[in-house]
């Protein structure tokens, strides 16, 4: 694991990035994986065409604290809830779920109501994603989590 920096003591956290569903394009997911890795996070990438159950199993096996889902297919209103429900069933309801891809604003609001921490659209600067995770883990640490 990467040693945390004094400025970012939370950077030892494990994050899973997954491409659930039938998407065949993973360039954005790979860019996020690289950015998080370079920022000091330990990142596991599951690859393309993952069933929600496989994403949950990987999250469980890898003992991650966050799951990032990348979806371009339009199936986000099915896949995000399926992953989140699977995490809850495995006792991992406290795992942060965030995502990116082509998600309309009205669906983004619905996903947030379901507990998705953030949705990042195309063209989002990867520093924004790193900063989001930094803030999340710093707040979790401050709460004693």
Backbone torsions as a table, in degrees:
resi	resn	phi	psi	omega
1	UNK	NA	149.1	176.8
2	UNK	-71.9	140.1	175.8
3	UNK	-71.8	138.4	178.2
4	UNK	-69.9	148.1	176.4
5	UNK	-87.3	157.3	177.8
6	UNK	-58.1	-32.8	-179.3
7	UNK	-74.5	-25.8	-175.4
8	UNK	-135.3	71.6	-176.8
9	UNK	-66.0	-10.7	-177.1
10	UNK	-88.3	2.0	-170.6
11	UNK	-77.9	13.7	176.3
12	UNK	-93.1	6.2	-175.0
13	UNK	-74.2	148.1	-179.5
14	UNK	-97.6	131.5	-177.5
15	UNK	-128.3	132.8	175.4
16	UNK	-101.8	130.7	173.5
17	UNK	-112.8	128.6	-174.6
18	UNK	-133.9	151.9	175.2
19	UNK	-116.2	81.6	-179.8
20	UNK	-74.9	154.5	175.8
21	UNK	88.3	-158.4	-170.3
22	UNK	-100.0	10.2	178.0
23	UNK	-56.2	138.7	176.9
24	UNK	-110.7	9.5	-175.2
25	UNK	-122.7	119.7	-176.5
26	UNK	-126.6	19.2	-179.4
27	UNK	-58.0	-46.5	-179.7
28	UNK	-61.1	-42.3	178.7
29	UNK	-61.7	-42.1	-179.7
30	UNK	-67.1	-34.7	176.3
31	UNK	-64.1	-42.2	178.5
32	UNK	-65.7	-42.7	177.6
33	UNK	-56.0	-48.1	-178.2
34	UNK	-64.2	-43.9	-179.1
35	UNK	-62.3	-43.9	-179.9
36	UNK	-67.6	-39.5	177.6
37	UNK	-62.2	-46.6	179.4
38	UNK	-64.2	-26.7	178.6
39	UNK	-82.1	-4.1	175.6
40	UNK	104.2	1.8	176.5
41	UNK	-79.3	151.3	171.7
42	UNK	-90.9	119.1	-171.4
43	UNK	-120.4	134.5	175.1
44	UNK	-114.2	127.5	178.3
45	UNK	-112.4	126.2	-174.9
46	UNK	-85.6	-16.8	-177.4
47	UNK	89.4	-175.5	-175.1
48	UNK	-78.2	160.5	168.0
49	UNK	60.8	46.6	-179.1
50	UNK	-92.5	133.1	171.6
51	UNK	-73.4	149.2	178.1
52	UNK	-52.5	-38.7	179.8
53	UNK	-63.1	-36.8	179.1
54	UNK	-69.4	-36.3	177.0
55	UNK	-64.0	-45.1	179.2
56	UNK	-63.2	-44.4	179.4
57	UNK	-61.3	-42.6	178.2
58	UNK	-63.8	-41.9	178.4
59	UNK	-60.8	-41.6	179.3
60	UNK	-66.7	-49.8	-177.9
61	UNK	-63.9	-36.7	-177.2
62	UNK	-89.0	-4.3	178.0
63	UNK	53.5	52.7	-177.3
64	UNK	-86.4	161.2	177.9
65	UNK	-108.6	-9.3	178.3
66	UNK	-149.5	147.0	176.4
67	UNK	-127.4	123.2	175.2
68	UNK	-105.6	125.7	-179.3
69	UNK	-109.8	131.0	177.8
70	UNK	-112.6	119.5	-174.7
71	UNK	-136.3	125.0	177.2
72	UNK	-115.2	-10.9	-169.8
73	UNK	-77.8	-13.9	-175.1
74	UNK	92.9	1.4	-178.0
75	UNK	-95.0	19.7	-175.7
76	UNK	-61.9	-33.2	-178.1
77	UNK	-75.1	-10.4	173.2
78	UNK	-100.7	-46.0	-172.2
79	UNK	-73.8	-43.7	178.2
80	UNK	-58.5	-53.1	179.8
81	UNK	-60.5	-35.7	179.6
82	UNK	-64.6	-42.4	177.9
83	UNK	-66.0	-44.9	-178.7
84	UNK	-63.3	-41.5	177.9
85	UNK	-64.6	-41.6	177.7
86	UNK	-62.1	-40.9	177.3
87	UNK	-62.5	-44.1	178.5
88	UNK	-60.3	-43.5	-179.5
89	UNK	-62.5	-28.4	179.6
90	UNK	-90.9	7.7	-179.2
91	UNK	76.5	21.7	-178.3
92	UNK	-114.6	34.5	-178.6
93	UNK	-66.0	-15.5	179.1
94	UNK	-88.2	-1.3	178.2
95	UNK	-72.0	128.4	177.9
96	UNK	-68.8	130.1	173.6
97	UNK	-113.3	128.6	175.5
98	UNK	-137.7	168.5	-176.5
99	UNK	-159.2	178.8	178.5
100	UNK	-157.7	170.8	-179.7
101	UNK	130.0	-156.0	-179.1
102	UNK	-94.6	96.2	-176.6
103	UNK	-131.8	117.3	-179.9
104	UNK	-61.3	148.9	-177.7
105	UNK	-53.6	-40.0	-179.6
106	UNK	-65.7	-35.2	177.3
107	UNK	-72.8	-35.1	176.7
108	UNK	-58.0	-43.5	178.9
109	UNK	-64.4	-40.1	177.7
110	UNK	-64.3	-41.6	178.6
111	UNK	-63.2	-39.6	178.2
112	UNK	-65.2	-36.8	176.0
113	UNK	-62.8	-30.2	178.7
114	UNK	-79.7	-8.6	177.7
115	UNK	112.7	2.5	176.0
116	UNK	-67.3	130.0	-174.5
117	UNK	-69.8	-38.0	-178.7
118	UNK	-165.4	155.0	174.5
119	UNK	-128.9	128.4	-178.4
120	UNK	-114.3	122.7	-178.0
121	UNK	-85.3	176.8	178.7
122	UNK	-56.7	139.8	178.0
123	UNK	85.9	-1.0	177.9
124	UNK	-61.9	131.7	175.3
125	UNK	-64.6	130.2	-177.4
126	UNK	-61.7	-24.6	176.5
127	UNK	-62.3	-30.2	177.5
128	UNK	-64.7	-39.7	179.3
129	UNK	-69.1	-44.1	177.5
130	UNK	-59.8	-46.0	180.0
131	UNK	-63.1	-38.7	176.9
132	UNK	-59.4	-48.6	179.6
133	UNK	-65.4	-41.5	177.1
134	UNK	-56.2	-47.5	-179.6
135	UNK	-64.0	-43.3	-179.8
136	UNK	-59.1	-50.8	-176.6
137	UNK	-70.6	-33.3	175.7
138	UNK	-64.2	-43.5	179.2
139	UNK	-66.1	-39.7	178.1
140	UNK	-62.7	-43.8	178.8
141	UNK	-63.1	-41.1	180.0
142	UNK	-64.0	-30.9	178.1
143	UNK	-81.8	-3.3	179.7
144	UNK	90.4	14.7	-178.0
145	UNK	-97.1	NA	NA
